[in-house]
């Protein structure tokens, strides 16, 4: 039975792959396909749908299920193998009642109706879509007529997507929901609307403060001045932000080149106060510090400073 089970899975993989290929074409039609490609896309979907249907209703599939059902009936009901045989039998019986030509017609009509809807929706043109919807309704009736013994014409259509459900059971479910939801909605709508003006206010904009960082290279940051509160970033976050801006790749490269030029100009460190190299280094440092001291520096978050 293991070989027959593997053969069943191989056949179902073919049906699944054909259906997924059709799904990719439908996705392409809804996203990237040009407007004039609907007729060709309809033919492609009709072909894939017919091929998948023919593989599912192949007589060899029925004989394979006949051989596997006695073996699967001895397995636990919740086992994967028993469920595979049971669900495949149900889908096989449903598909065997529907002709392959009808499956092709439905898939081609679905592609054309989607294209008509995308054109009519921006124009709010229901009249152009009405013939398409009428044909869709006619196809639904024709599909229901392939099955017999239904209480409502919608029963075969509901059973196709939700096995075991009927129009009567759906009506009972929605009737119970209506009895419970309608009083809740009436209780909510009978009260005056809540005051949500606080959610529609705008926070006043405040001037921005310009901050000049210390060190090399000079990095200008624009921080929005905010009132003290939970929205003000902590001081250490501001410091880390300045350090990240300061220690980027280009800043490190400029700092390295500056250090190389300074070492070549000053020479080796000498502790003697009168050494010419020592004097040149001290003079350069004093000029640099004096120039930075003359530059105005605004405090973080202080409004009105340049």
N, C-alpha and C positions, 0 to 999 in steps of 0.2 A: 504493500500500500504506500510505502514511502515514495516509490517511483511515480505512482499515479498522482500522489499529492504534489510532487515537484512539477509534474506536467501541468496540473491545474494552475499552479502558481505561475508557470511560464506563460500560459495562455492569458491569464489575468494581467500579467505585466504588459503584454502586447496591447490589450484593450486600454489599460491605464495610460500607456505612453501615447497612444493615438489621441485619447481625450486630453491629455496634457499638452500635446502639440496644438490641438485646436484652441486650448485655453491661451497659449502664447499668441496665437493669431488674433484672438479676441482682445487681448491686452494691447497688442500693437494697433489694432483698429481704434481703440479708445484713447491712444496716446500719440502715436507718430504717423499713422497711415494717412496719406493724402485723401482729400474728399472724393476724388474720382475713382478710388480703389475699391469701393463697396461691391460692385458686381463681381470682380475677380475674387475678393475676399469671401463673398458668399459661396462661390463655386468651390473654393478651397475648403471651407468649413463643411460644406455639404459632402464633399468627398471623404474627409476625415471622419465625419460622423457616420457615414454609411459603412466605411471599413471597420470602425470600432463596433458597430452594431452587428455586422456580419460575423465578426470573430466571436462575439458574445453568444450569438444564437446558432453557432455552428453545431450540427448534429453530433460531432465528436465531443463537444463540450457536454451535451446531454448524456451521452454514454459514459463519459468520465464521471459525471455526478452520480449516475446510477450505480457505478461500481464503488464509489466512495461513501455513499450514504449509509449502507449497513455497517461499515466499519466506524463511521463518525457517530452513529447512534449509540455506540457502546462507550464513547468517551464522555467525560463530564461536560455538562451543558455549557459551562463557562470557559472551556478550553479553546485555545486559538484555532486548532484544527477543526473542531466541531463547528465553531462559529463561521469559519471560512467556507465550509461546505454548505452550511445552512443559508448564509447570506447570498452566496453565489447561486444557489438553487432559486431563491426568491427573485433575484435580478434576472436570471435566465428565463423564468416563467413570465415575468412582466415584459421583457424585451421580445420574447417569441410571439407575442400577440400583435406586435406593431410591425408593419412592413418596412423594409429598408428604404423604399422610395419615399415614404412619408417622413422618415428620419432626415433624409437629404433635404426635403422641402422645408421642414421646420428650421434646420440650421441655416439654410440660405435665406429664408425669410427673416430670421433673427438678425443677420448681418445687415440686410437692407432696412429693416425697421429701426435699428440703432442709428444708421446713417441719416434716415429721415428725421429722427428725433433730434439729433444734434443740429440739424439745419433749422428746424422749426422752433426749437426752444428759445434761441435769442430773439426771434421775431414774435414770440407768443402766438404762433400761427397753429391753432388746433385743427383748423379745417384741412390742412395739408397732411396731418398725421391721422386723421380719422379713418380714411380707408385702410391704412396699415393696421390700426387697432381692430378694425372690423375683421380683417383677415386673421389676425392673431386669435380673436375670439372664435372664429370658425375652425381654426386648427385645433384649438382646445376642445371644442365639441367633437370633432372627428377623432381626436385621441381618446376621449372618454367612451366613444361608441365602440372602440376596439375591445372594451371590457364589458362584461355583463354582470347582472346581479347587484348593481349599486342602487342605493336609496336616493342619492342626490348626484347630479351630473358632475359635481365638483369632487366627489369621493375619489375617483381614480387619480385626479390631479394632486389632491392632498396626499394620497398614499404614495405617490411617486417621490415626494420629498420628505414625508414624515410617515413612516410605515405604521400601520395600525390606526391612524387617525381618520376620522370621517367628518363630514360637515356637521353632523349632529353633535359629536363630541367637541368640536371647536366652538359651536354655538353655546354649549353648556359651560365651557371654560370662560368665554367672554361674558356670558350672562352673570356668572358668579363675580367676575372682576367688576362688572358694571354696578352690581348691587353694593359693593364695598367702596369703589373709587368715587362714584358720583357724590355721595354724602361728604366725602373729604374735600372734593373740589368745591362743592357748594359752601362748605364751612370756611374755606380759605377766601373765596371770592366775595363772600358777604361782608367781610371786614374791610375797613378803610385801608388804603395802601400804606405801607410803612414809610416813614420819613427816611429817605436815603440821601438827603442833601449833603450829609457829611462825606459821602463817597464820591461826590461830584465836584468837590472843591479843588482848587489848584494851589500848589505851594508857591509863594512869591519867589522869584529869582533874585539871587544876591550877586553882587559883583565878585569877580574872580580875583584872586591874589596871585601875583607872580613871585616865585621863589627862586633865588639864585643859590645854587649849592656851592659849598666850599670844596676845593680840591681841583684836580685835573682829570679830565677836561671840564670846562664849565658847562653845566647842563641846566637848562631852564625848564622848570616844571610849572604847570598851571593847575593850581588846586582850587576847587570850588569852596568858597568860604561858607561854612554852614554853622548854624547855632550849635552850641554844645549839647550833646545828646548821644543816643546810640548810633546815629549815622556818622559821627566824626570818627575817622580811622584812628587807631591808637598811634602813639608817637613812634613806637618801634616799627610799625608797618610803614610809616613815612620814611624812616631811616633806611629800611630795607629797600624801599622803592628807589631812593636816591642811590644806594650802593649798586643796585642792579643796573641802573642807567649809567653809573660811573664806570663800572667794571665790565663793559662790553668788550668785544674783540678789538674793535678799532681803538678804543681808549687805551687798552693794554699795550697795543702796538706803538701808539704815540708815546706812551710813558716809557717804554723800553728804549725807543730811539732817543728820547730826551736824556735818559740816564746814561746812554752810551756817549752822547756828545758831551755831557757834563763831566764824565770820567776822563775823557780825552783832553778836555780843556783844563781841568783842575789838577789831574795827576793823582798819585797815591796820597792817602791821608797822612798829614804830618801834624803832630801835636804842638810843634813849636809855634809860638804866637807870631813871630816875625817872618815866617817862611812866606815867600811870594805866592805860592799856590794856595796857602791857607788864607792869605789876605784877599786874593781874588774870589775865593769861594764865599767868604763872609760878605764881601761887597755885593756879590750877585744875590745872595740870600736876602740882604737888607733891601735891595731894590725890589725884589719880588714881593716881600712882605709889605713894604710901603705902598706898592701899587695896589695890592689886594685890600689894604686897610682903607684906601681912599674910595673904594667902590661901595656904594650903598647896598645893603643886604636887607631884604624884607623878611619879617618873621612869618612862620608858617601860619596861614589862616588869617593874617592881618589884612583887612580890606583897605583899599584906597592907596596902597603903595605901589610904585612902578615895578 
